[in-house]
Amino acid sequence: MQSQKERAEKDIIMLSKLLEYFMNSGLDKKYPDAFEWAKNYYADAGHYYKKKDYFSSFGCANYGYGILDCVLINEKIKEKVLKELGL
């Protein structure tokens, strides 16, 4: 079983990969609000992680990931992208 710290790290990395994918694919321009919200949750996740509040860090990373996940579902590319990114 993963510790809270390990789980937060894993989810922050996942969100980071998705944010990078969005920037490289142009989805950040097509869905600017969703991208901005996810970026803000990413920043919050990092903030809480530094404070060793891994539970809140994990939650923020998951919210951000969920927002981007919805876009991938809407675009009908979720499985392809997750496989491509190794997620």
C-alpha positions as CSV (number, residue, x, y, z in Angstrom):
1,M,0.0,0.0,0.0
2,Q,1.3,3.5,-0.9
3,S,1.8,6.1,1.7
4,Q,0.0,9.4,1.4
5,K,3.2,11.0,0.3
6,E,3.8,8.4,-2.4
7,R,0.2,8.7,-3.7
8,A,0.5,12.5,-3.8
9,E,3.8,12.3,-5.7
10,K,2.3,9.9,-8.2
11,D,-0.8,12.0,-8.8
12,I,1.2,15.3,-9.1
13,I,3.4,13.6,-11.8
14,M,0.3,12.3,-13.6
15,L,-1.3,15.8,-13.6
16,S,2.0,17.3,-14.8
17,K,2.2,14.9,-17.7
18,L,-1.4,15.7,-18.7
19,L,-0.8,19.5,-18.5
20,E,2.3,19.1,-20.7
21,Y,0.3,17.0,-23.2
22,F,-2.4,19.7,-23.3
23,M,0.1,22.4,-24.0
24,N,1.8,20.4,-26.8
25,S,-1.4,19.3,-28.4
26,G,-3.2,22.7,-28.4
27,L,-6.0,21.5,-26.1
28,D,-4.9,24.2,-23.7
29,K,-6.1,26.8,-26.3
30,K,-9.3,24.8,-27.2
31,Y,-10.3,24.5,-23.5
32,P,-8.6,27.5,-21.8
33,D,-10.9,27.5,-18.7
34,A,-10.4,23.8,-18.0
35,F,-6.7,24.1,-18.5
36,E,-6.4,27.1,-16.2
37,W,-8.4,25.3,-13.5
38,A,-6.2,22.2,-13.8
39,K,-3.0,24.4,-13.6
40,N,-4.3,26.1,-10.5
41,Y,-5.0,22.7,-8.8
42,Y,-1.5,21.6,-9.9
43,A,-0.1,24.7,-8.1
44,D,-2.2,24.0,-5.0
45,A,-1.1,20.3,-5.0
46,G,2.5,21.5,-5.0
47,H,1.8,24.0,-2.2
48,Y,0.3,21.4,0.1
49,Y,3.0,18.9,-0.8
50,K,5.7,21.3,0.4
51,K,3.7,21.8,3.6
52,K,3.7,18.0,4.0
53,D,-0.1,18.0,3.8
54,Y,-0.1,15.0,1.5
55,F,-3.8,14.3,1.8
56,S,-4.7,17.8,0.5
57,S,-2.0,17.6,-2.1
58,F,-3.4,14.3,-3.4
59,G,-7.0,15.8,-3.5
60,C,-5.9,18.9,-5.5
61,A,-4.0,16.8,-8.0
62,N,-7.0,14.5,-8.4
63,Y,-9.3,17.5,-9.0
64,G,-7.0,18.8,-11.7
65,Y,-6.6,15.4,-13.3
66,G,-10.4,14.9,-13.3
67,I,-11.0,18.2,-15.1
68,L,-8.5,17.2,-17.9
69,D,-9.9,13.7,-17.9
70,C,-13.3,15.1,-18.8
71,V,-11.8,17.0,-21.8
72,L,-10.1,13.8,-23.0
73,I,-13.4,11.9,-22.8
74,N,-15.2,14.7,-24.6
75,E,-12.5,14.6,-27.4
76,K,-12.8,10.8,-27.5
77,I,-9.1,10.4,-27.0
78,K,-8.8,9.4,-23.4
79,E,-7.5,5.8,-23.9
80,K,-5.1,6.8,-26.6
81,V,-3.6,9.7,-24.6
82,L,-3.3,7.8,-21.3
83,K,-1.6,4.9,-23.1
84,E,0.7,7.3,-24.9
85,L,1.7,9.0,-21.6
86,G,2.0,5.7,-19.7
87,L,-0.8,6.5,-17.3
